[in-house]
Every structure is written in C-alpha cells, then in structure tokens.
Amino acid sequence: MTNPRIAGVLVAILMGGLTGCTTIYQAATDERPLSVFVDDEVVTTKIKKGFLDAVPKALSLSVFCHQGHVVLAGAVPDSRIGEQAVAVARAVEGIVAVKSFLDLKTP
C-alpha cells in the first residue's frame, strides 16, 4: 500500500515540474526575444509580490505583461482594492502602461 503522504508529495513534485515545463514552452514559442520575455515575467512576479505585501485581496486578479504593458483582470470585492492594485502595478519599474479590466464582485 502507498502512504498517502508520499503520494501527496509525488503529486506536488509532478505539478511543480509541469509548471516549469509550461514556462520553458512559453519562452520557446513566444515571438518576443528571450530577454523581453524574462523582463515581462519579472514584472509580473513583482506585481504579484506587491499584491501579497500591500493588497492581499488582489491576489485573485490575473496579471498579464507583454513588452512592459500590464493588464489586470478579474473581480474585486471593493473598488478601493482595484485602485490599490493598479497603484501597486504602476509602482513597479519597467512598466510602460497599466490597463485594468476589473469588475466588482456581487454577493
């Protein structure tokens, strides 16, 4: 019999490996030069870290960055959270523009 803990660890390792494969595939098939792709990924990571530090409720938002142009999309429970999320994104170095497509959640 397999120990449930071992099975859980194996699943986590497999999912982590698949995530890495996805990033490699995206970098290989993207039309942007690798340096621009990496810069966009760094910007995305910095924005998500900023959400974690300053606006945790914004972590559910999708963040897309393409050649320094950032798009925030998703639903927020309060318009102030959306405004804070946009401010966090604009504060990241390397941003050309930020567009937000945020909707208010309805209970």
Stockholm file with secondary structure:
# STOCKHOLM 1.0

chainA/1-107         MTNPRIAGVLVAILMGGLTGCTTIYQAATDERPLSVFVDDEVVTTKIKKGFLDAVPKALSLSVFCHQGHVVLAGAVPDSRIGEQAVAVARAVEGIVAVKSFLDLKTP
#=GR chainA/1-107 SS CCCHHHHHHHHHHHHHHHHHHHHHHHHHHCSSCHHHHHHHHHHHHHHHHHHHHHCGGGGGSEEEEETTEEEEEEEESSHHHHHHHHHHHHHSTTCSEEEEEEEECCC
#=GC SS_cons         CCCHHHHHHHHHHHHHHHHHHHHHHHHHHCSSCHHHHHHHHHHHHHHHHHHHHHCGGGGGSEEEEETTEEEEEEEESSHHHHHHHHHHHHHSTTCSEEEEEEEECCC
//
